[in-house]
Amino acid sequence: MRRVLGVFLAAAVLAGSRGDSERHQPAPTPDRLVSGTILVDLPGEEKARLLAGFKVSMRSGDKEIAEATTDDLGGFTFVNPPTGSYRLCWGGPAWTPGCRDRAVEVGARSVYVPPTRVSPRGRFLYGSVVGADSTPLEARGGGRRVATGAVNALGQYLIGGLPDDAVSIVVQGGEGTTPVRPGTEGTRMDLVVAHRKIAAASPAPTATPAPAVCPTFNYRFPCPAGAPGGCTDVKLALYKIRSTETEARQYYRAVDKSDKRLTLERWFVLAGFDSSGGPGPNGSYASGYYTNNNDLGFGRDMHFQETSFGTFAYVTNYADGCTLQGAGNAALAHQAPPSQRIATVAMEWSSADYNGALDPGTSADPATRFVKFFVYGADGALAPKANLDGLGERYIPGLCINCHGGQAYFTSPNVGASFLPFDLAGLKFDGNPDYAAFRKLNEMVKRTGPSADIQALIDGWYPAGGDDVPDLFRPASWGARPNRQRIYDTVVARSCRTCHVALTIPPTWSKWDDWSSPFYDIGYLIQNGSMPHAVITKMNMYGNAHWPDVEGPRILQCFLDHSTDEDEMQKCIESSRP
């Protein structure tokens, strides 16, 4: 399935000195997860709410095996449960007890559970919160705490199991509300948090860090009017899968146990490049310069090196005048000195204990390799975080998993991520693109064993007998009817495919039926502003600053309005044509 270039003599000698059992150790497998989403339907609201702070238990018979609490996006995760058949159940004073009808069968692979709807028990309060999303809260009555809850990522809350008496809501770091009596059908109380505690200041650093190359980023054009949720919400790009600083440092320890990658220069040599990041003496090399004009908006200096030990890539980000999606970004990526770089992200497809050609680890088998991420700051030092979207710093590896696929980091260094293909439709170039170079880059991506949809996309771009210019590609079911073709070309290929093609669960947008995915309410995510996930992609989809037409937003609206009736969708697309 996976292949690399010829094996070096050094690798053969080193591998030959070990027994077969050592040479064929399997790659660390991703954590086996059971995960899903908890929703609650409320009176008078069309869409279910994501329920944060909700406890779910995994049971074998009447025995509780594990308990999980939903995050601010309503998601729960059980990590590496024993194999077996389990019920997912809930209850307590605040929620009507229940279990999912169908048992969860845990085997060798992760299990993704379709959304579960639950009902509050007894009297409850609900509403929206301004100024305190993703925050714990509690209900107080008679001078004591009577219930707890949490605000979700959309600034919504619900607290159930309340007494038949007046209670006040206290948001963490805020003051209590005026008491209100909850009802059996729910009482709505919207909150504005105006008083927050100020956290203690961190100690002053012992040394003054060098100023950032770009302290803040600017977008080339403003958010189009009418874009749901706007374009400045910090919950947009790189937020859905989040890592903490502690997790970032644990991850780096897991993927670099011997501290061989503490600087970018050291990583260059370990990966087989020369000491400045150019092509090394062995292996196959390719590079490209461009602006990812429909994603993060940086000028990107991309380099790949394929050796007998794996595939190694790094991309250095530049922003001309600190402007994302700026007209000069691609040229800057091609010509600027390293002193003007913002950050460099390195990726490897290598075995768990690979530490360079002189210390290649216990296995030369490509089946033991997996994708790893490293971020280096402008000074070339390994960094646990980076600001890649202008909306705030995010930590490794969640920073990368958001678009490279895989799953949140728990214990396994293998998070199941993929190298992404080079989708030329969303790139801008300094002059004419070197199509042959990008074809070579895509061939290298394919040989790292990425998701099946990435492999199919690359095959579709470069069919047998084709030249170096990528062909138009649509998955078969998207080409079945004209309305689907136009939706794919103007919406999915422009605004969804870049990241979703790396996912291993729906919606990957590899087939029309992904629209009705049992795992996500896609229309809801688009209409409430959660998708497109990247802020620049969102700007592009709802405006024509990047795409030289207005087809995307218009066809998207027809898609949303008539997603369950293709004939009406076709009429909408034709009747609303400018």
N, C-alpha and C positions, 0 to 999 in steps of 0.2 A: 504493500500500500504506500509506504513512504520510502523515498529514496534520496540519496545524497550523492555528491560527486565521489570520485575514486578515493579509496582509503589511503592515507599517507603511510609511509614506511614506519614513522615514529609511532603512529597509533597501532599498527600491526604488532610491533615489538612489545609495546607496553601491554596491549590486550593479550598477546600470546603468553605472557608470563603469569596469567591468572587462569584459574580453572573455569570450566563452562558455567558453573553455578554463579560465579562472580560476574562473568561477562554478560549474563543475560538476566540480571536483576530487573524486575519490571519498574517502570516509572511510578513514582508516588501517584496514587489515584486521587482524584478530587474527593472531597468529603461527600459521603452519601447523605443526602438531605431529604427530609420530608417537609415541604413548604407549601404555603397557600395564603389566602387572603380572607379576612373576616369583614363582612359588610352588614350594615343595619339599615332597614327601610324605615323611614319616618313619615308621619302623616303630612300630606300636602307637598311632599318633595318627590320630584320625578325620578331622581337618581339616588341610588343607595349611597350611604356614607362609608368611608373607610374608617374602621373602628380601631383606634389606638389604645394601648394599655389593656387589651382583653386577654384573659388567660385561657389557653387551650391545653387539654391534657391528652396524652397518648396512653391508651389502656389496652391491656391484654386480659380479657375477661373483666373482672372487677378490680384488677390490680393496676394501679397507675404506674406507668413505666417512666414517664417524663412529663414535664410541664414547660410550656413556652408562652411568652407574652408578646403580643403583636407590637410592631414598631409604629412609627408615625404615618406609615403608608398602609397600615392594616395588615402587614405581612407577618406571618409566624414561621419559624424554622426550627426543626428538630435536627440535630447534628449527629450523624453516625449512630442511629438507633440500631439495636440488634435486628437481624432478619426475623421476619415473622408477620403475622396478620394482626392489625391493631385497629381499634376504634378511636376516632378523634371526638372528644366530648368536652362539654363546658357546663357551667351552672353557677351556683352561688346565689347570694341574696340579691344581686343586681341583674341577673340574667336568667331567663327561662331555661331550665336544664334541657339538654339534648345531646345527641350524638349524630354524626353523619350517617346516612343510611347505608352507605357502602363502606366496607372495611378497607383500610389502606394496606396493600401488600408490599412489604419492604424486602427487596432483594439486593442485587448487586448495584443497582443504579438509583439515582435520585428519583423521587416521586413528587410530581407537582399536582397538588390537589385543586380542583376547580373552586371558585369562590364559595364560601359558606355564609349563609345569611342567618343571623341570630336575632332574638327579640328581647328587649328590655323587660325586666320583671317589676311589677308594682308601679309605683310612681317614679317619674323621671323628668329631668331637665335636659334640654339640648339647645344648641345655638351655634353661633360663630364667634370667634375671638379675634380681635384686631390687636396686633402687637405682641402676641405670645403663641405662635404656632409651635408645634412639636414640643409641648411643655406639659409637665404633670399639673394636675389641679385636684382640689378636694371640695367636698360639700361639708359645711359645718352647721350644726344646730344645737341649741342648748349649751353652747360653750364647748362643744366637743366635735371631733371629726366623725361623720356618719357614713361617708362613702368617699371613694377616690376614683379618678379617671385620668384622661390625658387628652390634650388637644392634638389633632392629627396634622399632617403636613399641609392640609388645605385650610387650616384655621377653624376646624369644626370640633365640637365636643358633644358627649352624651354621658350623663351620670344617672344610673338606674338604682333601683332598690332603696328609694328614699322614703322617709317617714311621712305620715300625714300631718306635716307641720312645716312651718316656714324654715327655710335653710338659706344660707348664703354660699356663694362660690368663691373660692380663694385660688387664684392662679399663682404658681410658684414665683416668688419675688414680687407679688403684687398685693393689693389690699382686697379685703372681702367686699362683695357686692351687697346691695340692699337685699334683705331677706325676701324670698318669694316662696309661695306654696306650690309644690309640684303636683301635677295632675296625673291621673291614671292613663290618660291618652297622651301624656307628655306636655310640658309647658316650655315654650320657647323663651330663652333669655339670651340675647346677644350681649357680648362683653367688649369693652375697650380697656385695655390694660395701660394705664397712664403712669403708674408708679412701680418702678422696678428697682430691686436692690443692685448696688454696684459691686461687682466682684473685686476682691483684693487684687491690687496691681502685682504683676510679676516682678521678681527681682531684676534689677538692671543687669544687662549682659556684661561680662568681663571685658569684652572687646566690642568695638563699634563695627557692625557688619557693613560691608560695602553697599552703597545705595543700589537699589534695583535698577536694571536697565530701563524698565518701564514700570514705574510705580503704579500707574493705572492704565487701563486700555480704553481706547475710544472706538466706537463702531463707525463705519463709513457712512451709514445712513440711519435715521431714527426708526424706531419701531412703527410699522404701518398702523394707521388708525383701524380699530376693529379687531386687532389680533387678540384672541381670547387670553385673558390673564396678563397682557402686556409682555414686555421683553426684558424687564429688569428684575424679575423675581429670582432670588437666590436658589429657589428650588428647581430651576431649569437645569441646564447642562451639568453633568457630573455629580448630581445630587442623589439620584435614586438609589444607587449602591454606594454606601459611604463607609469609610474606614476611619478609625481613630489614630492618633499618633502612636499609641501603644501597639495597635495592630500593625501599623506600618513598620515599626521597628522589629516586631516579631516576624513579620513577613520577610524583611531583609535578612534577618538571621537565618530563616529557614531556607532561603534560596542562595545564600552566600555565607555558608558556615565558617569559611576560612578567611573572610574579610579580604577577598581578592579584588573587589570591585568598588573600593571606597572613593576612587576618583575616576573621571571619565577617561583620562589618559591610560590608567591601569586597565580599564575595561576594554579600550581599543586593542591593546596587546593581547589580552586574554581571548578576545573574540576573533583574532586573526587579522585585524587591520594593521596598518603601520601606526607609529606612535602619534601621528596627527589625525588619524581617522581615515586615511586614504586606503587604497587597495593593498592588501597584504601579499606576501610572496606566494602563497598557496591558496587555492580555492577559486571560486567564481565570484565576480564583483559586478555590481550595477548601482547606478545612482540616478536621481531625478530631482529637479528643482521646480517648485510650483507653489501656488497659494491654494490651500484647501478652502475654496471660496464658498462652499455650501455647508461648512461644518464649523471649524474653530476660527477660520479667518487668518491664520498665520501664514507668512512665507515659510516654506518648509524645505530644508536641505536634507534629503533622504539618501541613506546609503545602506546597501545590503551586501553581506559577505556570506557565501555558502561554502562551508568546509566539510571535511570528513567527520567533524564533531557536531555538526548542526548548522543552523542558520542564525545569523546575527545581524541585527539592523539597528540603526539609530537615526533619529530625526531631530534636527536642531531648529528651533522656532525663532522667527524674526518678525518684527512689526515696524514698518517704516513710519517714523513719527509716532510710535505707540498706537497706530491705527490698525485695528483688525479689519481684514478684508480690503486693505488699502491697495491702490493701484500699483504701488512700487514694491509690494511685499515679495513677489516672486523674484524680482531682480535682486533684492536685498539678500534673499536666501542663496542666490547664485554667486554673489560677489562680495558680500560683507565679511569682514574679519571676525574671528570668534569672539572678540571683545564686545561685539554688538549683539551676541546671542542672548535670548531670554531664558531658555531652559532647553535641555536636551533629554529626550526620552529614549532609552535603549531597551531593546527586546532581544531575548534569546529563545531559540528552540533547541534545548540542550538537555542532557541527562541531569539528574538531581545533584550529583557531586562533581560535575565538570568544572575544572579550575584552570583551563588553558591547555595548550598542546603538550606541555611538559608534565601536566597533572590532569589527565583526561578523565579520571574517575574509574569506577569499576566496570562500566559497561560501554561498549561501542555500538550497541543495538539501537537503531532509530526508534524502536517501539518504546524505549524507556524515556524518550524526550518529551518535554512539555514546555509551554510558553512561560517566560518570566519577564518581569518588568523592573526597570530601574530608572530613576529620575535624577538628573544632575543639574544643579543650579548654574547660573551664569559664571560662577567661579570654578566650575568643573567638579565640585564636591558632591558626593552622594547626598540627596535630600529626600526626606520622607514625604514631601508635599510639593505642590506647584499650583499656580493660578493659570489655567489654560483657557478660561472662557471669559475672564473679566468680571466674574461674579463672585470671586472668592477662592481661597486656597482649599484644595482637597488633598486627602492623604492617599498614598499607595496602599494596596493595589486597587481599591475601589475607584480611584481616579481613572484608571484605565479600563476596568471591567465594564464600566457603564457603556462603552461602545465596542470593546473587543470581545464581548460575550463572556461566558463562564458564569461563575457564581461567587457570592460574597466570600471573603476569606475567613476561615475559621481556624483550622489546624493544618490542613494539607497545603504544601507549597504549590501544588498543582491546582489552580482554580478553574481549569478547563477552558481557558481563553484561546482565541485564534489570532493569527496575523490577519489584518484586513486587506482586501484587494484594493488596487488602485483604480478607482472609478473615475475615469477621465471626464465624464460628463459634469462632475462637480468641482473640477480643478481649473485654475487659471494659470497661464504660463508666461514666462519672460521670453517673448518671441514664439516661434513654432515649437510645439512639443516634439521630443525625440520619441516617437511611437515605438521604435524598436527597443529602446531602453525600458519603457514602461511595460512592454510585453515581457521582457526578461524579468522585471521585478514581479510581475504577476505570476510567471511560471515558478519563481522561487517561493512565493506565497503558497501556491498550490502544493508544493512538495513538503510543506510543513504539516500537512494533514489537518487543515482547518475544517470548519463546519462543512457539512455536505452542500449547503446552499452557496457557500463561497466558491467551492469547487465547481458547482454547476454554473455559476455566474461567469467565472473565468473561462470555462469551456464554451459558454455561449458567446463571449466576446471574441474568441479566437477559434472559430470552427476550422475543421480540416480544410486546407487549401486557402484559408484566408490570409490576408497580408497583415502588416503590423498595426493597421488602424482598427480599433475595436469595432465590432459589429453592434448594431442595435440588438438588445436582448430583452425578451419578455418570457417569464415562465409560461409553460403551455396553457394553463388555465386562464391566465391573464390575457392571452391572445385569442381566446375563443370567441369574443364578441367585441364589436367596435367600441362600445362604451368602456369596457374593461381596459382595452388597449390605451385609450386616452387617459384614463385614470392612472394607469401604471406609468405612462410616459410623463405626465405632467405633475403627478403627486408622489406616487410611491418611489419612482426612480430618482426624483429630485430631493425628496424630503424625508424618506423613510429608510430606503434601502441601505444607505451607508453603514448604519449601525445594526439595524435589525437582521441583516444577512448573517451576522455573526452569532445570533441567538440560536439556541438549540430547542427552545420551546416556542409555541406561537405567541405573538405573531412574528414570523420571520418574513412575511410577505412573499413567500415562495409560491403561494397558491391563493386563489381568489377566496377560498373558504376561511383564510386567516382572519378576514373581517369579522367573522362570527366566532372568534376564538373563545373557548370556555374559560380562559384564564384571565382575560382582560376585557373590559368594556371600552373598546377603542374609541367609539364615538364620544363617550364621556370624557376620556382623557384628552381628546383634541378640543372638545368644546369648553372644558374648564381650564385650558391653557397648559396642561402638563405635557402635551405633545404638540409639535415636535420638541424633542428633548433638548436639542442644542439651540441656543438663543439666535445664532446667525441663521440656522436653518429655518427657524420660525419667522425671522424677518423676511427671508427670501420667499417663503411660501405665501405669506400674506401681503407681499408687495412685489413690485417688478424691478427693484433696484439691481438684482442680479440676473434674473431670467428676463429676456427681452420680450415678454408678453404678460398677459394677466390670466392665462389659462388655468394655472394652478389653483388659485383661490376660488375661481368660479366653478371649476369642475369638482373641487373638493366639497363645496357647499352642496352641489347636486348629489354627490356621493353620500354626504351625511344625511341629507333630507330624505333620500330614497334608497338607502342601502339594502332594504329588504325587498325592493321591487325594481328589478333591473329595467323593465319596460318604462316605468316612470322616470327612472334615472336617465335613460337614453333621451326621453322627451325633454327633460330639464336641460341636459347638456346641449341639445340642438337648439332649443328655444331661447336659451340665454346667451347664445354665441354673439359676440360683438358684431 
